[in-house]
Amino acid sequence: MSKSLNYVALGDSLTVGSGAGLSRGFVKRYASLSERTLNNRILVAIFAKNGMRSKELVALIKTDTYVRKKIANANMITITIGGMDLLDTNRLIHKSSNFQLFQGTIDNVYHNLKIILAEIQSLKTKYVSPYFIRIIGVYNPYPNLHYSNYWVNQFNNKVRSLCNNKLVHFVDISPIFRYRPELLSIDRLHPNRTGYRYIADQVAAAGYYPFT
């Protein structure tokens, strides 16, 4: 293997790997797949927590000097964010039935992701090493809610619009989980071991430009 590559995983419980039990979430599996594809050692740094909202990720990237240094030196970056924002809104919907609250949440996550991407790109201007960003969309753990598929699609389409070049790629995992409860853990919210394996495979399928 040649020189190692730095992989920074940012985000919420999906990046943590919640629901996978003692097995790995998608991050370590994706790193392993990447090592085989790129024939490089992948050094992984995870900055994530359960229940992280998009505004919290903005604050982390803007204020934590260690995280900023790791991002500046990263060659591979994955981001999972927005699921908790939507779940918070869903709880409000149960009280108000005002479905347009979802649109406000989607717009807010979109705005926060724009800030996150701008911060990353600003940090990367100081370093000449190649890099890419993979933004992983959300899936629908509650397909029996009559409105849920529509708003999950709206969210993913909005976030996808941010990924308009070869370096920033949107990874759509929604079709993988659609009406497949067997891919969810016992909490019926997070992926299980198999679900995370599918996520890792889907991120790897997005390719490795500019490394290949």
N, CA and C atoms as a LAMMPS dump frame, in Angstrom:
ITEM: TIMESTEP
0
ITEM: NUMBER OF ATOMS
636
ITEM: BOX BOUNDS ff ff ff
-5.0000000000000000e+02 5.0000000000000000e+02
-5.0000000000000000e+02 5.0000000000000000e+02
-5.0000000000000000e+02 5.0000000000000000e+02
ITEM: ATOMS id mol type element x y z
1 1 1 N 0.823 -1.193 0
2 1 2 C 0 0 0
3 1 3 C 0.867 1.256 0
4 2 1 N 0.386 2.285 -0.666
5 2 2 C 1.103 3.553 -0.71
6 2 3 C 0.687 4.414 0.482
7 3 1 N 0.876 5.706 0.4
8 3 2 C 0.576 6.621 1.492
9 3 3 C -0.876 6.487 1.955
10 4 1 N -1.092 6.605 3.259
11 4 2 C -2.435 6.452 3.808
12 4 3 C -3.317 7.647 3.461
13 5 1 N -4.637 7.411 3.501
14 5 2 C -5.633 8.447 3.273
15 5 3 C -6.403 8.691 4.564
16 6 1 N -6.816 9.925 4.769
17 6 2 C -7.542 10.31 5.982
18 6 3 C -9.041 10.397 5.694
19 7 1 N -9.827 9.687 6.486
20 7 2 C -11.278 9.662 6.335
21 7 3 C -11.916 10.247 7.588
22 8 1 N -12.709 11.3 7.419
23 8 2 C -13.435 11.932 8.514
24 8 3 C -14.928 11.673 8.326
25 9 1 N -15.558 11.069 9.334
26 9 2 C -16.992 10.774 9.299
27 9 3 C -17.7 11.71 10.273
28 10 1 N -18.622 12.51 9.752
29 10 2 C -19.328 13.52 10.541
30 10 3 C -20.806 13.186 10.619
31 11 1 N -21.435 13.467 11.778
32 11 2 C -22.885 13.359 11.765
33 11 3 C -23.54 12.821 13.009
34 12 1 N -24.643 12.128 12.766
35 12 2 C -25.568 11.721 13.819
36 12 3 C -25.435 10.24 14.134
37 13 1 N -26.521 9.632 14.598
38 13 2 C -26.477 8.243 15.044
39 13 3 C -26.124 7.26 13.937
40 14 1 N -26.394 7.601 12.689
41 14 2 C -25.993 6.704 11.601
42 14 3 C -24.479 6.599 11.513
43 15 1 N -23.801 7.716 11.734
44 15 2 C -22.338 7.69 11.732
45 15 3 C -21.801 7.01 12.984
46 16 1 N -22.513 7.181 14.115
47 16 2 C -22.139 6.476 15.337
48 16 3 C -22.255 4.964 15.135
49 17 1 N -23.281 4.553 14.403
50 17 2 C -23.547 3.129 14.205
51 17 3 C -24.584 2.583 15.161
52 18 1 N -25.448 3.447 15.68
53 18 2 C -26.484 3.016 16.618
54 18 3 C -27.39 1.956 15.99
55 19 1 N -27.679 0.934 16.756
56 19 2 C -28.531 -0.143 16.285
57 19 3 C -27.779 -1.35 15.774
58 20 1 N -26.473 -1.198 15.584
59 20 2 C -25.685 -2.302 15.038
60 20 3 C -25.187 -3.248 16.121
61 21 1 N -25.451 -2.932 17.378
62 21 2 C -24.988 -3.788 18.462
63 21 3 C -23.474 -3.797 18.545
64 22 1 N -22.92 -4.971 18.697
65 22 2 C -21.465 -5.096 18.821
66 22 3 C -20.762 -5.094 17.464
67 23 1 N -21.543 -5.162 16.406
68 23 2 C -20.94 -5.149 15.075
69 23 3 C -20.659 -3.714 14.65
70 24 1 N -20.022 -3.576 13.512
71 24 2 C -19.661 -2.247 13.025
72 24 3 C -20.846 -1.571 12.35
73 25 1 N -20.876 -0.243 12.414
74 25 2 C -21.806 0.529 11.6
75 25 3 C -21.25 0.638 10.19
76 26 1 N -21.679 1.637 9.445
77 26 2 C -21.227 1.727 8.051
78 26 3 C -19.831 2.3 7.914
79 27 1 N -19.372 3.101 8.885
80 27 2 C -18.112 3.838 8.712
81 27 3 C -16.921 2.906 8.552
82 28 1 N -16.765 1.98 9.498
83 28 2 C -15.605 1.081 9.436
84 28 3 C -15.698 0.139 8.235
85 29 1 N -16.907 -0.293 7.91
86 29 2 C -17.053 -1.159 6.737
87 29 3 C -16.701 -0.389 5.461
88 30 1 N -17.18 0.843 5.358
89 30 2 C -16.85 1.669 4.194
90 30 3 C -15.349 1.897 4.103
91 31 1 N -14.707 2.125 5.241
92 31 2 C -13.251 2.292 5.239
93 31 3 C -12.557 1.04 4.728
94 32 1 N -13.041 -0.128 5.144
95 32 2 C -12.448 -1.388 4.682
96 32 3 C -12.633 -1.59 3.185
97 33 1 N -13.847 -1.29 2.696
98 33 2 C -14.093 -1.385 1.259
99 33 3 C -13.181 -0.437 0.486
100 34 1 N -12.992 0.756 1.035
101 34 2 C -12.176 1.77 0.379
102 34 3 C -10.705 1.346 0.338
103 35 1 N -10.245 0.731 1.412
104 35 2 C -8.855 0.253 1.432
105 35 3 C -8.611 -0.754 0.314
106 36 1 N -9.561 -1.65 0.123
107 36 2 C -9.392 -2.659 -0.923
108 36 3 C -9.451 -2.04 -2.31
109 37 1 N -10.365 -1.081 -2.489
110 37 2 C -10.518 -0.457 -3.813
111 37 3 C -9.334 0.434 -4.161
112 38 1 N -8.882 1.211 -3.202
113 38 2 C -7.845 2.216 -3.46
114 38 3 C -6.434 1.701 -3.185
115 39 1 N -6.354 0.526 -2.561
116 39 2 C -5.052 -0.031 -2.181
117 39 3 C -4.266 0.956 -1.324
118 40 1 N -4.982 1.589 -0.412
119 40 2 C -4.395 2.535 0.533
120 40 3 C -4.903 2.223 1.932
121 41 1 N -4.066 2.485 2.9
122 41 2 C -4.545 2.412 4.276
123 41 3 C -5.448 3.617 4.54
124 42 1 N -6.592 3.391 5.186
125 42 2 C -7.541 4.463 5.498
126 42 3 C -7.517 4.715 7.01
127 43 1 N -7.173 5.934 7.392
128 43 2 C -7.171 6.332 8.798
129 43 3 C -8.497 7.025 9.104
130 44 1 N -9.259 6.492 10.049
131 44 2 C -10.627 6.943 10.3
132 44 3 C -10.701 7.825 11.544
133 45 1 N -11.383 8.952 11.412
134 45 2 C -11.713 9.808 12.556
135 45 3 C -13.214 10.063 12.528
136 46 1 N -13.912 9.735 13.618
137 46 2 C -15.363 9.869 13.693
138 46 3 C -15.723 10.99 14.658
139 47 1 N -16.497 11.935 14.161
140 47 2 C -17.014 13.024 14.994
141 47 3 C -18.537 13.019 14.857
142 48 1 N -19.187 12.334 15.763
143 48 2 C -20.631 12.121 15.65
144 48 3 C -21.201 11.845 17.023
145 49 1 N -22.511 12.042 17.159
146 49 2 C -23.191 11.665 18.397
147 49 3 C -24.643 11.354 18.093
148 50 1 N -25.214 10.51 18.912
149 50 2 C -26.636 10.194 18.78
150 50 3 C -27.466 11.451 18.972
151 51 1 N -28.438 11.636 18.102
152 51 2 C -29.352 12.761 18.238
153 51 3 C -28.805 14.089 17.76
154 52 1 N -27.69 14.087 17.066
155 52 2 C -27.136 15.36 16.595
156 52 3 C -28.06 16 15.563
157 53 1 N -28.352 17.293 15.759
158 53 2 C -29.117 18.076 14.799
159 53 3 C -28.165 18.835 13.882
160 54 1 N -28.691 19.331 12.788
161 54 2 C -27.838 19.999 11.797
162 54 3 C -27.177 21.249 12.372
163 55 1 N -27.886 21.986 13.238
164 55 2 C -27.282 23.195 13.817
165 55 3 C -26.118 22.837 14.732
166 56 1 N -26.181 21.67 15.372
167 56 2 C -25.088 21.228 16.236
168 56 3 C -23.862 20.85 15.424
169 57 1 N -24.08 20.27 14.25
170 57 2 C -22.942 19.94 13.397
171 57 3 C -22.28 21.204 12.87
172 58 1 N -23.074 22.207 12.548
173 58 2 C -22.512 23.502 12.144
174 58 3 C -21.62 24.046 13.256
175 59 1 N -22.129 24.042 14.49
176 59 2 C -21.37 24.569 15.622
177 59 3 C -20.076 23.791 15.835
178 60 1 N -20.142 22.465 15.715
179 60 2 C -18.954 21.633 15.888
180 60 3 C -17.878 21.995 14.88
181 61 1 N -18.258 22.096 13.62
182 61 2 C -17.289 22.358 12.562
183 61 3 C -16.736 23.775 12.643
184 62 1 N -17.539 24.694 13.118
185 62 2 C -17.079 26.086 13.2
186 62 3 C -16.193 26.362 14.405
187 63 1 N -16.38 25.604 15.488
188 63 2 C -15.733 25.991 16.748
189 63 3 C -14.684 25.022 17.271
190 64 1 N -14.743 23.767 16.892
191 64 2 C -13.821 22.777 17.441
192 64 3 C -12.533 22.751 16.617
193 65 1 N -11.454 23.23 17.177
194 65 2 C -10.207 23.36 16.42
195 65 3 C -9.641 22.001 16.007
196 66 1 N -9.825 20.986 16.85
197 66 2 C -9.318 19.656 16.5
198 66 3 C -10.082 19.076 15.311
199 67 1 N -11.412 19.219 15.351
200 67 2 C -12.231 18.747 14.239
201 67 3 C -11.858 19.495 12.963
202 68 1 N -11.669 20.782 13.074
203 68 2 C -11.303 21.588 11.9
204 68 3 C -9.968 21.138 11.311
205 69 1 N -9.02 20.816 12.162
206 69 2 C -7.726 20.341 11.676
207 69 3 C -7.876 19.006 10.96
208 70 1 N -8.667 18.125 11.528
209 70 2 C -8.884 16.816 10.898
210 70 3 C -9.57 16.969 9.535
211 71 1 N -10.567 17.859 9.465
212 71 2 C -11.253 18.095 8.198
213 71 3 C -10.285 18.67 7.17
214 72 1 N -9.452 19.607 7.593
215 72 2 C -8.504 20.233 6.67
216 72 3 C -7.579 19.21 6.041
217 73 1 N -7.26 18.15 6.785
218 73 2 C -6.342 17.123 6.288
219 73 3 C -7.05 15.911 5.694
220 74 1 N -8.379 15.956 5.644
221 74 2 C -9.144 14.79 5.195
222 74 3 C -9.092 14.627 3.681
223 75 1 N -9.057 13.379 3.257
224 75 2 C -9.203 13.037 1.841
225 75 3 C -10.607 12.542 1.523
226 76 1 N -11.251 11.948 2.52
227 76 2 C -12.592 11.394 2.368
228 76 3 C -13.444 11.911 3.518
229 77 1 N -14.624 12.425 3.204
230 77 2 C -15.538 12.941 4.228
231 77 3 C -16.94 12.407 3.953
232 78 1 N -17.562 11.831 4.983
233 78 2 C -18.977 11.462 4.871
234 78 3 C -19.771 12.263 5.9
235 79 1 N -21.006 12.582 5.54
236 79 2 C -21.881 13.364 6.415
237 79 3 C -23.251 12.697 6.48
238 80 1 N -23.722 12.421 7.69
239 80 2 C -25.115 12.015 7.903
240 80 3 C -25.727 13.028 8.862
241 81 1 N -26.734 13.724 8.414
242 81 2 C -27.375 14.733 9.257
243 81 3 C -28.784 15.021 8.73
244 82 1 N -29.647 15.456 9.624
245 82 2 C -30.997 15.848 9.221
246 82 3 C -32.084 14.916 9.708
247 83 1 N -31.733 13.664 9.983
248 83 2 C -32.749 12.718 10.432
249 83 3 C -33.389 13.13 11.741
250 84 1 N -32.569 13.622 12.679
251 84 2 C -33.105 14.036 13.965
252 84 3 C -33.934 15.303 13.827
253 85 1 N -33.532 16.197 12.939
254 85 2 C -34.333 17.393 12.67
255 85 3 C -35.737 16.994 12.215
256 86 1 N -35.808 16.01 11.328
257 86 2 C -37.106 15.553 10.829
258 86 3 C -37.918 14.865 11.921
259 87 1 N -37.255 14.071 12.755
260 87 2 C -37.97 13.387 13.831
261 87 3 C -38.534 14.38 14.845
262 88 1 N -37.764 15.43 15.142
263 88 2 C -38.279 16.483 16.024
264 88 3 C -39.555 17.096 15.448
265 89 1 N -39.506 17.367 14.149
266 89 2 C -40.666 17.973 13.487
267 89 3 C -41.844 17.016 13.465
268 90 1 N -41.572 15.742 13.285
269 90 2 C -42.661 14.76 13.256
270 90 3 C -43.418 14.735 14.578
271 91 1 N -42.7 14.926 15.67
272 91 2 C -43.374 14.982 16.966
273 91 3 C -44.299 16.195 17.053
274 92 1 N -43.861 17.303 16.457
275 92 2 C -44.719 18.497 16.436
276 92 3 C -45.952 18.283 15.558
277 93 1 N -45.755 17.552 14.463
278 93 2 C -46.86 17.273 13.54
279 93 3 C -47.978 16.517 14.255
280 94 1 N -47.601 15.611 15.13
281 94 2 C -48.607 14.834 15.85
282 94 3 C -49.511 15.723 16.697
283 95 1 N -48.986 16.877 17.098
284 95 2 C -49.764 17.799 17.928
285 95 3 C -50.551 18.819 17.096
286 96 1 N -49.961 19.221 15.952
287 96 2 C -50.565 20.337 15.213
288 96 3 C -51.162 19.955 13.862
289 97 1 N -50.704 18.83 13.293
290 97 2 C -51.101 18.406 11.932
291 97 3 C -50.756 19.457 10.881
292 98 1 N -49.782 20.305 11.194
293 98 2 C -49.318 21.307 10.24
294 98 3 C -48.128 20.741 9.477
295 99 1 N -48.411 20.077 8.356
296 99 2 C -47.359 19.374 7.627
297 99 3 C -46.34 20.313 7.001
298 100 1 N -46.682 21.569 6.846
299 100 2 C -45.729 22.515 6.272
300 100 3 C -44.555 22.78 7.213
301 101 1 N -44.675 22.355 8.457
302 101 2 C -43.52 22.442 9.35
303 101 3 C -42.349 21.649 8.8
304 102 1 N -42.656 20.578 8.074
305 102 2 C -41.584 19.788 7.46
306 102 3 C -40.788 20.62 6.459
307 103 1 N -41.483 21.443 5.688
308 103 2 C -40.788 22.256 4.69
309 103 3 C -39.822 23.225 5.365
310 104 1 N -40.247 23.817 6.472
311 104 2 C -39.363 24.698 7.204
312 104 3 C -38.132 23.974 7.716
313 105 1 N -38.323 22.742 8.194
314 105 2 C -37.195 21.941 8.676
315 105 3 C -36.253 21.583 7.538
316 106 1 N -36.814 21.19 6.414
317 106 2 C -35.985 20.839 5.253
318 106 3 C -35.161 22.033 4.803
319 107 1 N -35.794 23.196 4.74
320 107 2 C -35.072 24.404 4.34
321 107 3 C -33.968 24.745 5.334
322 108 1 N -34.219 24.507 6.612
323 108 2 C -33.231 24.801 7.644
324 108 3 C -32.026 23.858 7.548
325 109 1 N -32.299 22.572 7.342
326 109 2 C -31.2 21.614 7.184
327 109 3 C -30.39 21.943 5.926
328 110 1 N -31.083 22.286 4.86
329 110 2 C -30.413 22.684 3.62
330 110 3 C -29.487 23.875 3.883
331 111 1 N -29.983 24.867 4.593
332 111 2 C -29.177 26.046 4.919
333 111 3 C -27.956 25.657 5.755
334 112 1 N -28.157 24.806 6.752
335 112 2 C -27.043 24.387 7.601
336 112 3 C -26.019 23.564 6.83
337 113 1 N -26.485 22.729 5.918
338 113 2 C -25.553 21.95 5.102
339 113 3 C -24.751 22.852 4.169
340 114 1 N -25.364 23.896 3.66
341 114 2 C -24.622 24.866 2.84
342 114 3 C -23.489 25.488 3.657
343 115 1 N -23.781 25.82 4.907
344 115 2 C -22.748 26.377 5.784
345 115 3 C -21.645 25.35 6.03
346 116 1 N -22.038 24.112 6.291
347 116 2 C -21.065 23.043 6.54
348 116 3 C -20.154 22.848 5.337
349 117 1 N -20.739 22.78 4.146
350 117 2 C -19.929 22.597 2.938
351 117 3 C -18.996 23.781 2.711
352 118 1 N -19.495 24.98 2.959
353 118 2 C -18.66 26.169 2.791
354 118 3 C -17.49 26.157 3.773
355 119 1 N -17.748 25.738 5.013
356 119 2 C -16.681 25.658 6.007
357 119 3 C -15.636 24.624 5.605
358 120 1 N -16.1 23.469 5.152
359 120 2 C -15.168 22.422 4.718
360 120 3 C -14.325 22.914 3.546
361 121 1 N -14.978 23.493 2.572
362 121 2 C -14.251 23.958 1.391
363 121 3 C -13.28 25.082 1.734
364 122 1 N -13.644 25.914 2.698
365 122 2 C -12.736 26.962 3.15
366 122 3 C -11.505 26.36 3.826
367 123 1 N -11.714 25.356 4.667
368 123 2 C -10.592 24.696 5.325
369 123 3 C -9.691 23.993 4.313
370 124 1 N -10.297 23.427 3.286
371 124 2 C -9.515 22.665 2.307
372 124 3 C -8.688 23.557 1.389
373 125 1 N -9.013 24.83 1.28
374 125 2 C -8.238 25.711 0.4
375 125 3 C -6.799 25.871 0.874
376 126 1 N -6.553 25.558 2.145
377 126 2 C -5.2 25.698 2.688
378 126 3 C -4.346 24.458 2.44
379 127 1 N -4.957 23.414 1.898
380 127 2 C -4.253 22.148 1.677
381 127 3 C -4.464 21.704 0.226
382 128 1 N -3.426 21.147 -0.351
383 128 2 C -3.492 20.775 -1.764
384 128 3 C -3.905 19.317 -1.961
385 129 1 N -4.065 18.557 -0.882
386 129 2 C -4.394 17.143 -1.027
387 129 3 C -5.797 16.977 -1.597
388 130 1 N -5.99 16.008 -2.494
389 130 2 C -7.317 15.775 -3.079
390 130 3 C -8.295 15.247 -2.037
391 131 1 N -9.581 15.477 -2.273
392 131 2 C -10.596 15.024 -1.315
393 131 3 C -11.942 14.911 -2.019
394 132 1 N -12.867 14.2 -1.351
395 132 2 C -14.265 14.203 -1.782
396 132 3 C -15.17 14.176 -0.565
397 133 1 N -16.429 14.56 -0.796
398 133 2 C -17.449 14.588 0.255
399 133 3 C -18.632 13.74 -0.198
400 134 1 N -19.143 12.906 0.7
401 134 2 C -20.34 12.119 0.431
402 134 3 C -21.411 12.489 1.469
403 135 1 N -22.494 13.093 0.999
404 135 2 C -23.619 13.401 1.88
405 135 3 C -24.641 12.279 1.742
406 136 1 N -24.923 11.615 2.847
407 136 2 C -25.823 10.467 2.834
408 136 3 C -27.227 10.926 3.217
409 137 1 N -28.18 10.609 2.372
410 137 2 C -29.555 11.04 2.606
411 137 3 C -30.225 10.281 3.733
412 138 1 N -31.504 10.55 3.929
413 138 2 C -32.27 9.873 4.981
414 138 3 C -33.173 8.812 4.345
415 139 1 N -33.608 7.878 5.184
416 139 2 C -34.571 6.864 4.757
417 139 3 C -35.819 7.005 5.628
418 140 1 N -36.841 6.259 5.304
419 140 2 C -38.122 6.375 6.009
420 140 3 C -38.339 5.164 6.915
421 141 1 N -38.155 5.337 8.236
422 141 2 C -38.393 4.21 9.136
423 141 3 C -39.87 4.019 9.48
424 142 1 N -40.708 4.974 9.078
425 142 2 C -42.134 4.924 9.418
426 142 3 C -42.998 4.989 8.153
427 143 1 N -42.883 4.004 7.265
428 143 2 C -43.625 4.064 6
429 143 3 C -45.137 4.011 6.17
430 144 1 N -45.601 3.585 7.334
431 144 2 C -47.048 3.515 7.542
432 144 3 C -47.677 4.879 7.807
433 145 1 N -46.858 5.897 8.083
434 145 2 C -47.384 7.255 8.192
435 145 3 C -47.654 7.762 6.782
436 146 1 N -48.877 8.131 6.498
437 146 2 C -49.299 8.398 5.122
438 146 3 C -48.505 9.522 4.463
439 147 1 N -47.96 10.423 5.243
440 147 2 C -47.247 11.581 4.694
441 147 3 C -45.73 11.388 4.63
442 148 1 N -45.227 10.303 5.202
443 148 2 C -43.791 10.185 5.456
444 148 3 C -42.96 10.05 4.183
445 149 1 N -43.409 9.22 3.243
446 149 2 C -42.615 9.046 2.022
447 149 3 C -42.457 10.367 1.27
448 150 1 N -43.51 11.139 1.222
449 150 2 C -43.462 12.413 0.506
450 150 3 C -42.391 13.321 1.095
451 151 1 N -42.364 13.464 2.424
452 151 2 C -41.439 14.413 3.026
453 151 3 C -40.004 13.889 3.051
454 152 1 N -39.84 12.588 3.148
455 152 2 C -38.486 12.022 3.011
456 152 3 C -37.945 12.302 1.613
457 153 1 N -38.797 12.143 0.604
458 153 2 C -38.368 12.446 -0.768
459 153 3 C -38.06 13.928 -0.943
460 154 1 N -38.876 14.78 -0.342
461 154 2 C -38.624 16.219 -0.422
462 154 3 C -37.279 16.573 0.214
463 155 1 N -37.015 15.983 1.356
464 155 2 C -35.741 16.217 2.036
465 155 3 C -34.571 15.795 1.146
466 156 1 N -34.632 14.562 0.653
467 156 2 C -33.522 14.043 -0.147
468 156 3 C -33.316 14.846 -1.429
469 157 1 N -34.388 15.247 -2.065
470 157 2 C -34.258 16.035 -3.297
471 157 3 C -33.626 17.393 -3.023
472 158 1 N -33.976 18 -1.902
473 158 2 C -33.395 19.3 -1.542
474 158 3 C -31.91 19.165 -1.253
475 159 1 N -31.542 18.153 -0.48
476 159 2 C -30.129 17.952 -0.148
477 159 3 C -29.343 17.561 -1.392
478 160 1 N -29.951 16.757 -2.248
479 160 2 C -29.278 16.349 -3.481
480 160 3 C -28.871 17.559 -4.329
481 161 1 N -29.664 18.626 -4.266
482 161 2 C -29.372 19.812 -5.079
483 161 3 C -28.08 20.504 -4.655
484 162 1 N -27.582 20.196 -3.463
485 162 2 C -26.308 20.749 -3.017
486 162 3 C -25.115 20.037 -3.652
487 163 1 N -25.366 18.852 -4.153
488 163 2 C -24.279 17.997 -4.637
489 163 3 C -24.184 18.116 -6.151
490 164 1 N -23.566 19.195 -6.588
491 164 2 C -23.588 19.536 -8.012
492 164 3 C -22.222 19.488 -8.672
493 165 1 N -21.297 18.741 -8.088
494 165 2 C -20.009 18.546 -8.749
495 165 3 C -19.448 17.182 -8.378
496 166 1 N -18.344 16.808 -8.988
497 166 2 C -17.787 15.466 -8.791
498 166 3 C -17.249 15.244 -7.39
499 167 1 N -16.907 16.315 -6.7
500 167 2 C -16.312 16.168 -5.377
501 167 3 C -17.358 15.981 -4.28
502 168 1 N -18.543 16.536 -4.486
503 168 2 C -19.626 16.442 -3.488
504 168 3 C -20.742 15.6 -4.085
505 169 1 N -20.921 14.415 -3.541
506 169 2 C -21.852 13.46 -4.134
507 169 3 C -22.927 13.085 -3.112
508 170 1 N -24.186 13.037 -3.565
509 170 2 C -25.301 12.614 -2.718
510 170 3 C -25.464 11.099 -2.81
511 171 1 N -25.598 10.459 -1.666
512 171 2 C -25.796 9.005 -1.616
513 171 3 C -27.224 8.739 -1.146
514 172 1 N -28.032 8.2 -2.019
515 172 2 C -29.45 7.953 -1.732
516 172 3 C -29.612 6.549 -1.154
517 173 1 N -29.919 6.466 0.139
518 173 2 C -30.126 5.164 0.77
519 173 3 C -31.607 4.861 0.983
520 174 1 N -32.471 5.809 0.637
521 174 2 C -33.897 5.616 0.869
522 174 3 C -34.459 4.374 0.177
523 175 1 N -34.128 4.124 -1.099
524 175 2 C -34.694 2.941 -1.754
525 175 3 C -34.286 1.629 -1.084
526 176 1 N -33.121 1.597 -0.46
527 176 2 C -32.645 0.373 0.18
528 176 3 C -33.578 -0.052 1.315
529 177 1 N -34.062 0.942 2.076
530 177 2 C -34.845 0.648 3.273
531 177 3 C -36.355 0.67 3.04
532 178 1 N -36.783 1.02 1.84
533 178 2 C -38.214 1.18 1.593
534 178 3 C -38.959 -0.139 1.766
535 179 1 N -39.843 -0.177 2.732
536 179 2 C -40.652 -1.354 3.036
537 179 3 C -39.805 -2.6 3.306
538 180 1 N -38.67 -2.364 3.969
539 180 2 C -37.813 -3.498 4.342
540 180 3 C -37.487 -3.398 5.835
541 181 1 N -38.458 -3.675 6.69
542 181 2 C -38.235 -3.572 8.138
543 181 3 C -37.158 -4.521 8.645
544 182 1 N -36.847 -5.549 7.87
545 182 2 C -35.821 -6.495 8.3
546 182 3 C -34.424 -5.864 8.326
547 183 1 N -34.288 -4.66 7.749
548 183 2 C -33.004 -3.964 7.769
549 183 3 C -32.88 -3.005 8.952
550 184 1 N -33.916 -2.952 9.807
551 184 2 C -33.896 -2.081 10.971
552 184 3 C -33.596 -2.876 12.235
553 185 1 N -33.017 -2.175 13.209
554 185 2 C -32.681 -2.81 14.474
555 185 3 C -33.925 -2.971 15.34
556 186 1 N -33.738 -3.451 16.533
557 186 2 C -34.859 -3.716 17.434
558 186 3 C -35.608 -2.444 17.81
559 187 1 N -34.937 -1.267 17.688
560 187 2 C -35.634 -0.012 18.005
561 187 3 C -36.537 0.455 16.868
562 188 1 N -36.501 -0.241 15.737
563 188 2 C -37.318 0.051 14.551
564 188 3 C -37.039 1.431 13.968
565 189 1 N -35.907 1.995 14.311
566 189 2 C -35.533 3.314 13.822
567 189 3 C -34.185 3.294 13.12
568 190 1 N -33.179 2.709 13.769
569 190 2 C -31.839 2.662 13.206
570 190 3 C -31.622 1.382 12.4
571 191 1 N -30.669 1.41 11.481
572 191 2 C -30.353 0.182 10.753
573 191 3 C -29.775 -0.877 11.692
574 192 1 N -29.924 -2.106 11.3
575 192 2 C -29.221 -3.181 11.992
576 192 3 C -27.902 -3.456 11.255
577 193 1 N -27.261 -4.503 11.63
578 193 2 C -25.955 -4.832 11.029
579 193 3 C -26.045 -4.924 9.509
580 194 1 N -27.075 -5.603 9.023
581 194 2 C -27.235 -5.758 7.579
582 194 3 C -27.549 -4.423 6.915
583 195 1 N -28.403 -3.612 7.566
584 195 2 C -28.734 -2.298 7.024
585 195 3 C -27.504 -1.421 6.861
586 196 1 N -26.637 -1.433 7.853
587 196 2 C -25.404 -0.636 7.759
588 196 3 C -24.478 -1.161 6.663
589 197 1 N -24.489 -2.47 6.465
590 197 2 C -23.671 -3.024 5.385
591 197 3 C -24.141 -2.492 4.04
592 198 1 N -25.455 -2.416 3.863
593 198 2 C -26 -1.866 2.623
594 198 3 C -25.621 -0.392 2.457
595 199 1 N -25.649 0.377 3.558
596 199 2 C -25.265 1.783 3.47
597 199 3 C -23.807 1.906 3.025
598 200 1 N -22.926 1.129 3.65
599 200 2 C -21.504 1.178 3.274
600 200 3 C -21.318 0.845 1.801
601 201 1 N -22.02 -0.174 1.333
602 201 2 C -21.907 -0.566 -0.075
603 201 3 C -22.39 0.554 -0.998
604 202 1 N -23.45 1.237 -0.577
605 202 2 C -23.997 2.31 -1.41
606 202 3 C -23.047 3.504 -1.456
607 203 1 N -22.417 3.826 -0.342
608 203 2 C -21.45 4.918 -0.332
609 203 3 C -20.262 4.552 -1.218
610 204 1 N -19.804 3.32 -1.12
611 204 2 C -18.68 2.877 -1.956
612 204 3 C -19.054 2.925 -3.437
613 205 1 N -20.312 2.626 -3.746
614 205 2 C -20.757 2.634 -5.14
615 205 3 C -20.738 4.036 -5.745
616 206 1 N -20.68 5.06 -4.894
617 206 2 C -20.615 6.449 -5.403
618 206 3 C -19.268 6.747 -6.047
619 207 1 N -18.308 5.853 -5.886
620 207 2 C -17.032 6.033 -6.543
621 207 3 C -16 6.767 -5.69
622 208 1 N -14.822 6.951 -6.272
623 208 2 C -13.703 7.497 -5.517
624 208 3 C -12.962 8.61 -6.264
625 209 1 N -13.654 9.291 -7.155
626 209 2 C -13.037 10.444 -7.788
627 209 3 C -12.679 11.463 -6.703
628 210 1 N -11.487 12.042 -6.727
629 210 2 C -10.45 12.046 -7.766
630 210 3 C -9.332 11.019 -7.578
631 211 1 N -9.593 9.951 -6.803
632 211 2 C -8.553 8.964 -6.547
633 211 3 C -8.547 7.84 -7.576
634 212 1 N -9.643 7.683 -8.314
635 212 2 C -9.68 6.673 -9.367
636 212 3 C -10.27 7.297 -10.634
